[in-house]
Amino acid sequence: MFVHLGADVVIPTKEIIAIIDIDLINKSEITSEFHRVAAEEDFLRDISRGAGRSMVITSRTIYISPISPLTLKNRAENVFDMFKDDEA
């Protein structure tokens, strides 16, 4: 299934490795360095138009999304919940 990250970007749920609150970038030296290197290596795609709330790490790209980590988590979980209801 797929998750909408904002700005007309939809990715397969199975590609998501992590969803991180954007505020952690500035609070953690390791996360800050990870973000910096990803930008330098051109793996970073900012779809937030400067209003980033989450960093979504996938197998190919790192997205800066305007959608909160909790909302993205709920969207990903709701996809799996749809199939649980069908099996019952």
mmCIF file of the C-alpha atoms, coordinates in Angstrom:
data_MODEL
# 
_entry.id   MODEL 
# 
loop_
_atom_site.group_PDB 
_atom_site.id 
_atom_site.type_symbol 
_atom_site.label_atom_id 
_atom_site.label_alt_id 
_atom_site.label_comp_id 
_atom_site.label_asym_id 
_atom_site.label_entity_id 
_atom_site.label_seq_id 
_atom_site.pdbx_PDB_ins_code 
_atom_site.Cartn_x 
_atom_site.Cartn_y 
_atom_site.Cartn_z 
_atom_site.occupancy 
_atom_site.B_iso_or_equiv 
_atom_site.pdbx_formal_charge 
_atom_site.auth_seq_id 
_atom_site.auth_comp_id 
_atom_site.auth_asym_id 
_atom_site.auth_atom_id 
_atom_site.pdbx_PDB_model_num 
ATOM 1  C CA . MET A 1 1  ? 0.000   0.000   0.000  1.00 0.00 ? 1  MET A CA 1 
ATOM 2  C CA . PHE A 1 2  ? 0.968   3.642   -0.155 1.00 0.00 ? 2  PHE A CA 1 
ATOM 3  C CA . VAL A 1 3  ? 1.341   6.645   2.177  1.00 0.00 ? 3  VAL A CA 1 
ATOM 4  C CA . HIS A 1 4  ? 0.805   10.252  1.137  1.00 0.00 ? 4  HIS A CA 1 
ATOM 5  C CA . LEU A 1 5  ? 3.672   12.431  2.447  1.00 0.00 ? 5  LEU A CA 1 
ATOM 6  C CA . GLY A 1 6  ? 2.306   15.759  1.205  1.00 0.00 ? 6  GLY A CA 1 
ATOM 7  C CA . ALA A 1 7  ? 2.909   17.857  -1.937 1.00 0.00 ? 7  ALA A CA 1 
ATOM 8  C CA . ASP A 1 8  ? 1.564   15.123  -4.235 1.00 0.00 ? 8  ASP A CA 1 
ATOM 9  C CA . VAL A 1 9  ? 4.219   12.652  -3.049 1.00 0.00 ? 9  VAL A CA 1 
ATOM 10 C CA . VAL A 1 10 ? 3.035   9.115   -2.403 1.00 0.00 ? 10 VAL A CA 1 
ATOM 11 C CA . ILE A 1 11 ? 5.420   6.284   -1.511 1.00 0.00 ? 11 ILE A CA 1 
ATOM 12 C CA . PRO A 1 12 ? 5.023   2.551   -0.917 1.00 0.00 ? 12 PRO A CA 1 
ATOM 13 C CA . THR A 1 13 ? 4.576   1.808   2.784  1.00 0.00 ? 13 THR A CA 1 
ATOM 14 C CA . LYS A 1 14 ? 7.095   -1.032  2.599  1.00 0.00 ? 14 LYS A CA 1 
ATOM 15 C CA . GLU A 1 15 ? 9.876   1.444   1.665  1.00 0.00 ? 15 GLU A CA 1 
ATOM 16 C CA . ILE A 1 16 ? 9.557   3.413   4.924  1.00 0.00 ? 16 ILE A CA 1 
ATOM 17 C CA . ILE A 1 17 ? 12.441  2.746   7.278  1.00 0.00 ? 17 ILE A CA 1 
ATOM 18 C CA . ALA A 1 18 ? 11.776  5.504   9.831  1.00 0.00 ? 18 ALA A CA 1 
ATOM 19 C CA . ILE A 1 19 ? 9.676   8.586   10.483 1.00 0.00 ? 19 ILE A CA 1 
ATOM 20 C CA . ILE A 1 20 ? 11.459  11.144  12.652 1.00 0.00 ? 20 ILE A CA 1 
ATOM 21 C CA . ASP A 1 21 ? 10.219  14.399  14.168 1.00 0.00 ? 21 ASP A CA 1 
ATOM 22 C CA . ILE A 1 22 ? 12.044  17.255  12.431 1.00 0.00 ? 22 ILE A CA 1 
ATOM 23 C CA . ASP A 1 23 ? 12.769  18.897  15.797 1.00 0.00 ? 23 ASP A CA 1 
ATOM 24 C CA . LEU A 1 24 ? 15.144  16.032  16.593 1.00 0.00 ? 24 LEU A CA 1 
ATOM 25 C CA . ILE A 1 25 ? 17.483  17.141  13.811 1.00 0.00 ? 25 ILE A CA 1 
ATOM 26 C CA . ASN A 1 26 ? 18.599  20.130  15.856 1.00 0.00 ? 26 ASN A CA 1 
ATOM 27 C CA . LYS A 1 27 ? 18.557  18.319  19.207 1.00 0.00 ? 27 LYS A CA 1 
ATOM 28 C CA . SER A 1 28 ? 20.754  15.378  18.236 1.00 0.00 ? 28 SER A CA 1 
ATOM 29 C CA . GLU A 1 29 ? 24.273  15.742  16.869 1.00 0.00 ? 29 GLU A CA 1 
ATOM 30 C CA . ILE A 1 30 ? 24.062  12.373  15.089 1.00 0.00 ? 30 ILE A CA 1 
ATOM 31 C CA . THR A 1 31 ? 20.714  13.143  13.452 1.00 0.00 ? 31 THR A CA 1 
ATOM 32 C CA . SER A 1 32 ? 21.952  16.595  12.476 1.00 0.00 ? 32 SER A CA 1 
ATOM 33 C CA . GLU A 1 33 ? 25.022  15.099  10.819 1.00 0.00 ? 33 GLU A CA 1 
ATOM 34 C CA . PHE A 1 34 ? 22.880  12.459  9.081  1.00 0.00 ? 34 PHE A CA 1 
ATOM 35 C CA . HIS A 1 35 ? 20.650  15.234  7.698  1.00 0.00 ? 35 HIS A CA 1 
ATOM 36 C CA . ARG A 1 36 ? 23.659  17.279  6.551  1.00 0.00 ? 36 ARG A CA 1 
ATOM 37 C CA . VAL A 1 37 ? 25.322  14.340  4.780  1.00 0.00 ? 37 VAL A CA 1 
ATOM 38 C CA . ALA A 1 38 ? 22.050  13.320  3.123  1.00 0.00 ? 38 ALA A CA 1 
ATOM 39 C CA . ALA A 1 39 ? 21.689  16.854  1.746  1.00 0.00 ? 39 ALA A CA 1 
ATOM 40 C CA . GLU A 1 40 ? 25.310  16.913  0.540  1.00 0.00 ? 40 GLU A CA 1 
ATOM 41 C CA . GLU A 1 41 ? 24.948  13.522  -1.153 1.00 0.00 ? 41 GLU A CA 1 
ATOM 42 C CA . ASP A 1 42 ? 21.668  14.620  -2.813 1.00 0.00 ? 42 ASP A CA 1 
ATOM 43 C CA . PHE A 1 43 ? 19.499  12.026  -1.041 1.00 0.00 ? 43 PHE A CA 1 
ATOM 44 C CA . LEU A 1 44 ? 17.334  14.677  0.612  1.00 0.00 ? 44 LEU A CA 1 
ATOM 45 C CA . ARG A 1 45 ? 14.081  15.828  -0.956 1.00 0.00 ? 45 ARG A CA 1 
ATOM 46 C CA . ASP A 1 46 ? 12.338  18.705  0.833  1.00 0.00 ? 46 ASP A CA 1 
ATOM 47 C CA . ILE A 1 47 ? 8.658   18.597  -0.125 1.00 0.00 ? 47 ILE A CA 1 
ATOM 48 C CA . SER A 1 48 ? 7.627   20.801  2.800  1.00 0.00 ? 48 SER A CA 1 
ATOM 49 C CA . ARG A 1 49 ? 8.307   24.209  1.217  1.00 0.00 ? 49 ARG A CA 1 
ATOM 50 C CA . GLY A 1 50 ? 10.144  25.249  4.360  1.00 0.00 ? 50 GLY A CA 1 
ATOM 51 C CA . ALA A 1 51 ? 7.479   23.972  6.760  1.00 0.00 ? 51 ALA A CA 1 
ATOM 52 C CA . GLY A 1 52 ? 8.989   20.567  7.575  1.00 0.00 ? 52 GLY A CA 1 
ATOM 53 C CA . ARG A 1 53 ? 7.523   18.601  10.451 1.00 0.00 ? 53 ARG A CA 1 
ATOM 54 C CA . SER A 1 54 ? 8.941   15.147  9.807  1.00 0.00 ? 54 SER A CA 1 
ATOM 55 C CA . MET A 1 55 ? 11.833  13.374  8.128  1.00 0.00 ? 55 MET A CA 1 
ATOM 56 C CA . VAL A 1 56 ? 10.793  10.181  6.346  1.00 0.00 ? 56 VAL A CA 1 
ATOM 57 C CA . ILE A 1 57 ? 13.669  7.832   5.646  1.00 0.00 ? 57 ILE A CA 1 
ATOM 58 C CA . THR A 1 58 ? 13.116  5.348   2.834  1.00 0.00 ? 58 THR A CA 1 
ATOM 59 C CA . SER A 1 59 ? 15.352  2.859   1.101  1.00 0.00 ? 59 SER A CA 1 
ATOM 60 C CA . ARG A 1 60 ? 16.174  5.397   -1.635 1.00 0.00 ? 60 ARG A CA 1 
ATOM 61 C CA . THR A 1 61 ? 15.383  8.921   -0.483 1.00 0.00 ? 61 THR A CA 1 
ATOM 62 C CA . ILE A 1 62 ? 14.950  11.015  2.633  1.00 0.00 ? 62 ILE A CA 1 
ATOM 63 C CA . TYR A 1 63 ? 11.894  13.254  2.518  1.00 0.00 ? 63 TYR A CA 1 
ATOM 64 C CA . ILE A 1 64 ? 11.224  16.352  4.591  1.00 0.00 ? 64 ILE A CA 1 
ATOM 65 C CA . SER A 1 65 ? 7.443   16.339  4.908  1.00 0.00 ? 65 SER A CA 1 
ATOM 66 C CA . PRO A 1 66 ? 5.034   19.045  6.071  1.00 0.00 ? 66 PRO A CA 1 
ATOM 67 C CA . ILE A 1 67 ? 2.940   16.366  7.791  1.00 0.00 ? 67 ILE A CA 1 
ATOM 68 C CA . SER A 1 68 ? 3.511   15.480  11.443 1.00 0.00 ? 68 SER A CA 1 
ATOM 69 C CA . PRO A 1 69 ? 5.161   12.160  12.322 1.00 0.00 ? 69 PRO A CA 1 
ATOM 70 C CA . LEU A 1 70 ? 2.045   11.056  14.224 1.00 0.00 ? 70 LEU A CA 1 
ATOM 71 C CA . THR A 1 71 ? -0.219  11.659  11.227 1.00 0.00 ? 71 THR A CA 1 
ATOM 72 C CA . LEU A 1 72 ? 2.147   9.778   8.911  1.00 0.00 ? 72 LEU A CA 1 
ATOM 73 C CA . LYS A 1 73 ? 2.320   6.903   11.397 1.00 0.00 ? 73 LYS A CA 1 
ATOM 74 C CA . ASN A 1 74 ? -1.481  6.775   11.574 1.00 0.00 ? 74 ASN A CA 1 
ATOM 75 C CA . ARG A 1 75 ? -1.763  6.811   7.791  1.00 0.00 ? 75 ARG A CA 1 
ATOM 76 C CA . ALA A 1 76 ? 0.657   3.903   7.485  1.00 0.00 ? 76 ALA A CA 1 
ATOM 77 C CA . GLU A 1 77 ? -1.115  1.916   10.217 1.00 0.00 ? 77 GLU A CA 1 
ATOM 78 C CA . ASN A 1 78 ? -4.574  2.593   8.764  1.00 0.00 ? 78 ASN A CA 1 
ATOM 79 C CA . VAL A 1 79 ? -3.517  0.913   5.536  1.00 0.00 ? 79 VAL A CA 1 
ATOM 80 C CA . PHE A 1 80 ? -2.808  -2.305  7.427  1.00 0.00 ? 80 PHE A CA 1 
ATOM 81 C CA . ASP A 1 81 ? -5.974  -1.970  9.528  1.00 0.00 ? 81 ASP A CA 1 
ATOM 82 C CA . MET A 1 82 ? -8.084  -1.942  6.349  1.00 0.00 ? 82 MET A CA 1 
ATOM 83 C CA . PHE A 1 83 ? -6.874  -5.433  5.500  1.00 0.00 ? 83 PHE A CA 1 
ATOM 84 C CA . LYS A 1 84 ? -7.364  -6.742  9.051  1.00 0.00 ? 84 LYS A CA 1 
ATOM 85 C CA . ASP A 1 85 ? -11.043 -5.759  8.852  1.00 0.00 ? 85 ASP A CA 1 
ATOM 86 C CA . ASP A 1 86 ? -11.425 -7.578  5.524  1.00 0.00 ? 86 ASP A CA 1 
ATOM 87 C CA . GLU A 1 87 ? -9.996  -10.806 6.955  1.00 0.00 ? 87 GLU A CA 1 
ATOM 88 C CA . ALA A 1 88 ? -12.422 -10.980 9.875  1.00 0.00 ? 88 ALA A CA 1 
# 
